[in-house]
Amino acid sequence: MDLKPFIRTIPDFPKEGIMFKDITPLLNHAEAFKACIDQFARALTPYTFDAIVAIESRGFIFGSALAYALHKRFIPVRKRNKLPAEVHRLEYKLEYGTDILEIHKDALHPGDKVIIIDDLLATGGTIGAVEKLVTLCGGETQALAFVIELAFLNGRQHIVSPDIVTLIRYH
């Protein structure tokens, strides 16, 4: 199933000049959402991995469904002060300023192989930070997975993993 028709573009959101890619129509269509998870599952078949690491907040939607479908552990990466136990914390650069992401220190065991998933690859800053957090935990990233990639923003140049699964690309 072609998923692109289920992505809505919202002009000037969250600020003027941004063409926001809205996944809510995909989520609101049961067959399209199922097709999305099934496409990820098929694309990730060649990889051996122990867990799905998902990024707050939209990554949780796809990551938890995929972890369930593939019988894998689910590991959340959250914004600052949202996780209750000891964390690895990483500050990273955004287009205008910085942000902080955290992962529980005991979320991964040394040598755990993971897939990192999020809804969108744009400039690569967030996913690059999550790759570093996985490494801090002793994990090994096998591949990155995204529903959407905004290829024109060249996010791939800011990430380490050479293996990227993208279901929809905008050039």
QUIDAGI-V407692 format. One line per field, one symbol per residue. phi: phi as a letter, one per 40 degrees, with the letter a starting at -180 (. if undefined). burial: # if it has 16 or more other ideal C-beta (glycine too) atoms within 10 Angstrom, else .. Layout:
BEGIN
phi: ???
burial: ???
END
This chain:
BEGIN
phi: .ccdccbbcbcgbcadgcbcccccccccbdccccccccccdcccdccbababbbbdbcccdcccccdccbfbcbbcbbcdgbccccbcbbcbcbdbhbabbbbdcccbbdgdbbbbbacabbcgccccccdccdcdcgcbccabbbcbbcdccfcccbbccccbbbcbbbc
burial: ..#..##.............#.#..##.#..##.###.##...#....########.######.###....#.#####....#...##.#.#........####..##...#######################..#.############..#.##.##.#...####.#.
END
